[in-house]
């Protein structure tokens, strides 16, 4: 059985972090119903969200009472509601978590995902991943020595410190509910989430591994035997992480050197010389040729594989963690493992309303021309 089978999730449509938390819940068996907004131009336009695997959708106009009633009357059947909005948006819609949502269902877990903290100087400001990791202190640690801080896509803030942390908060709230019988508000934000992920380098600032400025430390590109190197085929790279002496010895052998030929690896003043030696040597063979040298060894040397070649090579996407007795749903090309997206607003929603609440279209609700679901008050059991 899937570990979250029977858990019902209402996901208010938003940008990356909220949908990612919903995706994790869906991949492990929760029934996730995405609430899309009406599209005034087309009801047949695919959502831009790529994180819709294993979800269904209905469209609601939350500013229309009959449409809002669908949401309010679904709440007693739900376990979790994901709020992806900036602070105050849910309240302005008349959907205060404690005063409205949890009064409809005291067992409801309301997971609120924001970028900045709800109580800090930035709480009313717009932002994106780069801003959240900037004020968390994390961005200052990323990048080459002597260069400006380098944002690593939107992985750390949106997904690791955001959606994945929110998912953990939801699981903690489910465990708590199993003891108390009551839901609660889960407040996740990308500043605290990404800062927490950086616990180790923050606490290790006075140790040799992290005591230097950005880009000059053991694990941030400063060390020549923990770095990436371009190979003979331009644009193809090899990653080296040979920290321990025995792994370093295997790396040196694979590169065709003897330890005594090279500068002392512990002497930081010699790191630029050692890096230049490694740079020249890696340029002598293609990435495939270096794979033939290092595959099966303990040199901690691996190719830097690209997303497109992984897809073309049939690399199997898998859920984040494998539970031996209750695994998550398989990820495949059929459910968007590589392509993502593919969800039309309203896809599967009629079936979900039937499964969750026993509602039927035309009896309990109808669908407007713009795709919004509205309650048929006076004729239904909802």
Buried (B, 14 or more C-beta within 10 A) or exposed (E): EBBBEEBBBBBBBBBBBBBBBBBBBBBBBBBBBBBBBBBEEEBEEEBEBBBBBBBBBBBBBBEBEBBBBBBBBBBEBBBBBBBBBBBEBBEEBEBBBEEBBBEBBEBBBBBBBBBBBEEEEBBEEEBBBBBBBBBBBBBBBBBBEEEEBEBBEBBBBBBBBBBBBBBBBBBEBBEBBEEEEEBBBBBBBBBBBBBBBBEEBBEBEEEEBBEBEBBBBBBBBBBBBBBEBBBBEEEBBBBBBBBEEEBBBBBBBBBEBEEEEBBEBEEBEBBEEBBEBBEEBBBEBEBEEBBEBBEEEEBBBBBBBEEEEEBEEEEEBEBEEEEEEEBBBEBEEEBBBBEBEBBBBBBBBBEBBEBBBEBEBEEBBBBBEBBBBBBBEEEBEB
